[in-house]
Structure formats: structure tokens, C-alpha cells
Amino acid sequence: MNKGKLVQVIGPVIDVRFENELPDIYNALEIHTKSGKLVAEVHSHNGNNVVRAVAMSGTDGLRRGLEVIDTGKPIQVPVGRDTWEEYSMFWEKQLMMENHLTMKVF
């Protein structure tokens, strides 16, 4: 597991130094604090083994030196049946509107 240290916090933007391997762009980073887990997404490699990432929640309470874990994969969101049905209905409606189609109920 690739681990780094938090070196700078500027609002929702964080800089993290990794000693070994830099995480890929769009990888999810995790920071475990007393108030829970913060997830950030890598957006750039800044040189000197530092990556810049954007936090997905508030950065209040973060401090330099906290351990940061590279998950090795992009941010993932679980999708249940209800969410998938909403997503499918949205795109079906969009396609019908673009193609001037109507739906018939039998």
C-alpha cells in the first residue's frame, strides 16, 4: 500500500508527498482523522514527489504530517437498483426527446 504525508492544505486543495511511487492522476486518496475518513482525488503531479489533490469534503482539522493512503483506484460510488433505474430512465427520456420519439404504454 502506497502511503504519503500531507504537506499543505489550501481550502479544498491538498498537497501530498510520496516517498516511493506517485499515485496516478484521478486516483482516490484517503486520510483517516478522528472525525472520519476524507477522500481526495489526485489532479496533478507537481514535482519533488508531491501530488496535488482536491478533497471531496471539508478539510477542517487537517494538518501537515497526517498519513495519506493511495487507494490505487479512482473514486468509486456504489450504485443500487433504485439509482440505476433513475439513471436509465433519465437517458431513455433524453434519447426519446432528441429523436422526437414517443412512448406507448400497452
Sequence and secondary structure as in RCSB ss.txt:
>XXXX:A:sequence
MNKGKLVQVIGPVIDVRFENELPDIYNALEIHTKSGKLVAEVHSHNGNNVVRAVAMSGTDGLRRGLEVIDTGKPI
QVPVGRDTWEEYSMFWEKQLMMENHLTMKVF
>XXXX:A:secstr
 EEEEEEEEETTEEEEEESS    TTEEEEEEETTEEEEEEEEEEEETTEEEEEESS  TT  TT EEEEEEEE 
     HHHHHHHHHHHHHHHHHHTT      
